[in-house]
């Protein structure tokens, strides 16, 4: 089952039945957009667009408790500046912290190397309900590390979305934190990477995207994966 919704997630999530989502895999706006000169260096800059400015970090989190299944898992990417607020909001709603995932990029965006560390990591919280039997499908014969190594999206995989996540990262998270046939929700679908990962791994998918242009990109990518 694939259900793609165009619109504001605060409104469209009201259409999702109680307890019907087994995994929330979200990459919301971080509110970090700013001007810089990296466009001239052959890389996308940090001015991602108006959608990454002034975003309400809390309201959508308060809607998750109703739709999340009893043993569901929430995985949310965000900048480290927003992680504490995100965790606190979800804990107030009855969820508990389990892990912090680190996405380590082999080719991070350049910085002034004489004055700054290069920022090679992004982060995602893993939260579940208290007392739940949450899903954790180990993906290796050893311990699974919380560090997922990847590169910036490029080549045929790349769309015009400015903050697109790599398909290998999203696929690994979907495999580890949900079972085949379960339902994964992405309230900020963007270019549809989570939907593609769900199609490729046999998960049901609900995707919501506010921007009409990105929604069309996501729909095309997901429909293409279904036809492959």
N, C-alpha and C positions, 0 to 999 in steps of 0.2 A: 504494500500500500504506500503510495506516494501522494502527499497532500501539500501542494504549494500555495501559499497565501501571499498576496501583495497587499501591504498596508502596515499600519502601526502595530507592533507586537502587543502593546497595552490593550488594544481593542481586539485583535485577532486571536489572542490567547484565550479570550473569553469563550470562544467557540470550541475549545478543546475539552472533551469530557473529563470529569473528575477521575484522577488516578490512572489515566490512560497512557502516560508517558513513562518509559522505563529508564531513559537517559536524556538529560539535557546537556548538549554539547554546544557551548556558546562562546562567541568572540565579539562582545559588545564594543561600542566605541570607547576609547580610553580617555578622551579629552586631552590629548597631547599634541594635537596638530599645531604646527608653527612654521614660520618661514625659515628657509635656509638656502644655501647655494649648492646643494648636492645634485640638483637637476643638471648642472653643468658638468658634473663628474660622471655622467652616464648612469646614475641611479635615481630612483624616485626620492623626492624630498619628503619632509615631514609635514607639509601642508596637505593632508589627506583629503580635505574638503570640509564643508560646513557640517556634515553629519558627525564629525569627530570633535565638535566644539559645543560646549554647554549641555552635554548629554546627562540626563538624570540617571545616576548609577543605581538608585535604590528601587524605584517603583516597580520595575519589571521583576525584580527578585522576589517581591512580595506576592507575586502571582504563581510562583512555582509550587508552593506547598499544596495547593488544590489539585494540580494536574499531575504531580509526581506520584508514581506508584509506590506501594508500601516499601518495596525493596529497591527503589530507583536510586540512581546516582546523578549528581550534578557536577559537571566539569566546566569551569569558566576561566577563559583566558582574560588577563588584564595586566596593565602595568603595575609594578610593585607598589606605586603610590596609592592605588585603589584597592589592593588586596585586603587590607585590614578592615575597611568599611564593608567590602563585599562579604567577608567571612562573618563579621558581626551581624550584619543584616540577616544572613541565612541562619545563623545560630539563634537569633531571636525568633525565627520562624520554626525552630525545632530541629534543624539539621545540625550535624556535627562534622567537624573537620577530620579528614583522613590523611590526605597527602598534598604535597606541593609538587607539581610537575614542572620541570625546567626544559624548555625548548632551546637547544644550543645551536646557533647558526654558524656554519663554517665560513660564510662570507657576509658578515654584518655590515651595516651602513657605516661609511667612513666618518671620522671625527677629527678634530684637531689633535693629532697624535702627540704633540708637544705639551698639551695641557689637559687632556681628558683620556679616560679609559674608553676603549671601543665597547659599545653595548652589544654583546653577542648573545644575550639570552632574553627570552620571554617566559612568562609563568602562567600556570593554570592551577586553580584550586580544585581539589576533589572533596566533595561534601556528600554525605548520605544521611538518612534518617537515623535517629538514635535507636539502637537495638535491631537495626535492619540486617538482613542477610544479603548484603550488597554483592554485586557481580564483580569478580576479579578473575579473568581468564588469563593465566600466566602465558606469556608469549615466548618464553625461552626455557631451556633446560636448567637454567640457573636462576638466581634472583633477577627479577626485573628491575632495572635501574629507573629512577625517577627522571633521569636525563635522557631526552630524545634528541639525537643529533640529526641535523638536516641542513639544507642550504636554502637560500632565497629562491622563491619560485621563478622559473625561467622557461624558455623554450615553448613548446606546444601547450604545456600546462598553464602558462601565464595568460591571464585575461587583463582587462584594463582596470580591474579593481586594485586599489592602491595598497591594501593590507591583506592580500590573499594568503591564506595558510597553505603549506605544502600538503599534498594529498597523502603522503606517507605518514605524516604526523597524525592527521585526522583519522586515517584508516586504522592505525595502531590503537588509538584511543577508543574508537568504536568497537574494535575486536576485544579489547581488554575489559571494557566496562559495560558491555551489553551482549546478549545472546542473539543468535540468528533468529529472525522472526519477531524480535522485540521492536519497540517504537522509540526512535530517537528524534528529539526536537532541537532545531536550531532557530532561535527567535531572531537572529541577525544573519540571515542566510548568505548575504553578499553574493559572491560569484557561484555559490552552490557546491563548494567543495565537500561539505558534510553530506549533502545529498548524493553526490557521486560515490563517496565512500560507503554510504549505506546501501546503495544499489549494488555495488561491487561485492559486498559482504553479506547480502541477504537480510538486511534490516529494513523495517518500515521507517518512513521518514516524513516528518512534518517540518516544512521550512517556511519562515516568514521573512519578508524583505520589504522595507519601506520604499526604497528607491526603485522607480519603475524600470530604469535602464539596467540596473544590476539584476533585478528580478528576471528580465528577459534573458540576460546572460546565463543566470542560474538555470532557468527552465530549459534553455537549449542544451546546456552541458548535461543536465540530469536526464533529459529525454534521449540524448545521444548515448549515454551510458546504458540506458534501458534497452536501446535498439542494438547495441553491440553484441 
